[in-house]
Amino acid sequence: PELVRQLRATVGASHAAAVHKGATSQDIIDTALMLRLKHAAATFMNGLGTLAALLRQLKTRHGAVPLMAHTRMQRAVPFTVADKIDTWVAPLERQTAALDLMNSDLFVVQLGGPVGTRASFNGMGDAIARAMADMLGLGDAPCWHSQRDRIAVFASWLSVTSGIFGKIGQDIALMAQNEIGDVGIVGGGGSSAMPHKSNPVQAELLVALARLNAGLLGTLNQALVHENERSGAAWTLEWLVLPQMTVATAAGMEKAATLFEGLHFLPGEPDS
């Protein structure tokens, strides 16, 4: 209400009646959310491309280095760094493709009016929504006040992406064990009590962020249960959880890039 008051004061008395006419606060907030998520998605697309490129560079430099594969935490058979990196790159490429496909349907304008029918726009609701979508660079869609599946789909993408980072981090942390010694990590974390150690902090962060987002996804999905035409409680739950998931995914992307930039594979014949 205060924002509307200020807008009306800004445009003047002759246009004040046209400000916030027919729309509801949720229309504004959900549309703003979609603009921010679309921007975040573009950042994620660029970040995934950077990570895949860094891994391909590692494959070019170290691909022929022999490693011992492990299944169920036991030595399996020899393979190479190239084989290992392929298992890291492929999921990143799939997530990139999935996000690209989602772009056309996921980021849409919200306009429904008090109960989602657009009745308060005197038959012009659909045209206004199309104009809003064109102006803002969003997709056009019917009102989705209580239909939160798009939010859940995006949150699921965030969780899966974090999980992919976590799998890579877990692999690297295991490969960095002294008893394995497959990788070295530039800038590993030191130990105040044991100065000989180089802890795989970046890799551990990827695991922690993956587990965080996996847990938050279950909470976010509770917001799918929107009672009737609008839910204050479920809507608020989204505000509490979705920003955390988005930031956690972005943090994982940043930490993964740092990890890959400082990663090198140590040559040596694996035990057969």
N, C-alpha and C positions, 0 to 999 in steps of 0.2 A: 504493500500500500504506500509506503513512503517513497519508493522509487517512482511509482505512478504519479504521486503528488508532485514530485520534483520535475518529472517530464512535462506534466501539464502546465506547471509554472513556466517552464522553459519555452514551450511553443506558444504560450499566450492564450488569452481567453477565447479568441476566435477559432482556435483549433483544439482546445482542451477536450472537447467532447469526443473527438476522434481518437484520443490516446487510450490504448488498452480497451478498445471497444469490442466486446464479444469474446475476447480471449480470457483465459484464466492464468494464474501464476504458474501452474504446471506447464502450460504451453511454452512459456518463456524459459523456464528453468530446464525443461527437457530439451528444447531446441538448443539452448546454450551448451548443454551437456554433449549433444551430438556434434556440435562444432568443435568442442575440445577433444572429444574422442577421435574425430576425423583427423585432427592435427596430430594427436598421439599416434594414430595408425600410420600416418605418413612417416613419422619419426621412426617407428618400429620397422617399417619397410626398408628404410635406408640402413638402419642398424643391422638387420638380418643380412642384407647384402654385404655389409662390411665384414661381418663375422664369417660368412661363407668364403669371402675373398681371402681373409686371413688364414683360414684353414686350408684353402687350396694352395696358398703360398707355402705353408708348412709341408703339405704333401709333396710339392715340387722339390723342396729342399731336402726332405728327410724320408720321402716315400719308400725308398728301397731298404731302409734300416729294418733289420729283422726284429720281431717281437715274439713273445710267447702269448698266444691267446689263452684266455681263462674262461671256463664255463663252470658255473656254480662254485666260484671262488677257488677252483682247482686248475692246475696246469692242463691245457688241452693239447693243441698242436701249434707249431710255428705258423706265423703269418707275418705281415709287414705293417709298417706305419701307414702306408697307403690304405691298406685294408681297414685299419682302425679309424682313420680319418673319414673314410667313406661313410662309416656308420654314424658319424657326427654331422656331416654335411647334409645328408639326405633328409633328415627330419626338418632341418632349418629351411631347406628348399620347399618342402611340403607346407610348412607354416607360412612361408612367403606367398605361395600360390593360394592358400586358403584365405589369407587376409585380402588378397587382391580380389578374389571372388566375392568376399563379403562386402566390399566397398560399395557396390551398386545397390544393395538392399539394406545394409545395416545402418548407415548414417542418413537418417531421414528427418524431415521437419516434424514438429509436433504442433498440431492445431486442432482443438476440439471444442473449446468453450467450456461452460460449466460442467456438463455431463458427457462430453465427447461426441455430441450429435451435430455440432456446427450450426444448430438451429438459430443461435443468436446473431448469425451473420446474414440473415435475411436472404438465403439462397446463394450467397456469394462465397460461402466458406471454402468450397473446393477451388475456386479461382484464386482466392486469397492465399490458400496453402500452396498452390502451384507457383504463384508469384514470389512468395517467401522462399520456397525451395530454390527457384532460379536465382534469386538475389543472393542467397547465402551459400550456394554451391552444395546444397544437400539434396537428397532424393525426396520425391513427393510420395506421401502415403496417407491412408486414412488415419484417423486419430488412434493412438495406442496408449492412452493414459494408464489403463490397467492391464495392458498386454506387454509384459516386460521380457519377452523371449529374446528380443534383440540384445538387451543388456546382458542376459545370461549367456548368449552365444559369444559375445565379445569377451566376457569374463572367462568363459571356458577356453577361448583362444589364449588369453593371458596365462592361464594356469598351465595349459599344455606347453606353451613356449617356455615358461619358467622351468617346467619339468624337463624339457629337452636340455636346457642349460645345466640343470642339476645333474642329469645323467652324465654329461660331459665332465662336469666338475668332479663327480664321484669317480669316474674312470681315471682322471688325472691325479686325484689324491691317492688312489691306490697305486698307480704307476710310479708315483713319487716316493713311495715307501723305500727305506734304505735296503730292505731285503729284495726288492724288485729292481729299483734303479733304472727304470725305462726312460724317465724324463728328468730334466732339471728345469727349475722355474726361477727366472731372474726376478729378484725383488720379493722372494718368499719371506714370510714373517719370521722374525727372530724370537728367541726365547730368553726371558730375563734370567731364568734359573739354569738353562742348558744352552750356552752360547754356540754349541756346535750344530744346533738344529736350524733348519730352514722350513718353517711350517707352511703348508699349502693353503694359505689364508684365502686367497681369491677363489680357489676351487671349493673350499669349505663354504664360502659365502653363497656360491651358486646352489649348493645342496640345501642350505638353510632357506634361501629365498624360494626354492622350488617347493619345499615342504610348507612354507608359510602360505603360498598361493593355493596349494592343494587344499589346505584347511579352510582358507577364506572362501574358496569357491562354493563349498557346501553352505556356508553362511549366506553368500550372495544369492544362491538359488532359493533360499527361503523367501526372497523378495518376489519370486514368481507368484506367490500366493497373495495376490492383490484382491481384497474383498470388494465386490461390487464395482462401482465406476471409478473410485479413487481410494487409495489407502495411504493415510499419513504415516502409519508405522512401517509398512513395507517400503515405501518411498524413502523414508529416512534411513532405513537399513542400507539401501543402495548407497546413499551419501557416505555412510560410515565405512563401507567395505570397498567399493569400486575404486576410489582414489588410492587406497593402500595397494590393491592388486596392480593397478597401472604403474605406480611408482616402483613396486617391487620388481615388476617385469623390466622396467627401464634400468633399474639398478643392476639387475642380472645381466642385461645387455652390455652395460658399461664395464662391469667386472669381467665378463667373458672376453671382451676385447683386450683388456689389460692382461688377462691371463694368457691369451693366445700370442700376444706380442712378446711376452717374456718366456714362452715355452720353447724348449729344444729337446730333441730326442737323443738319447745316449746310445751310441753304437755298441754293439756287443752281440755275440751269438747266444740266442735263447737256448735254454736246456731243452733237449728233445725228449 
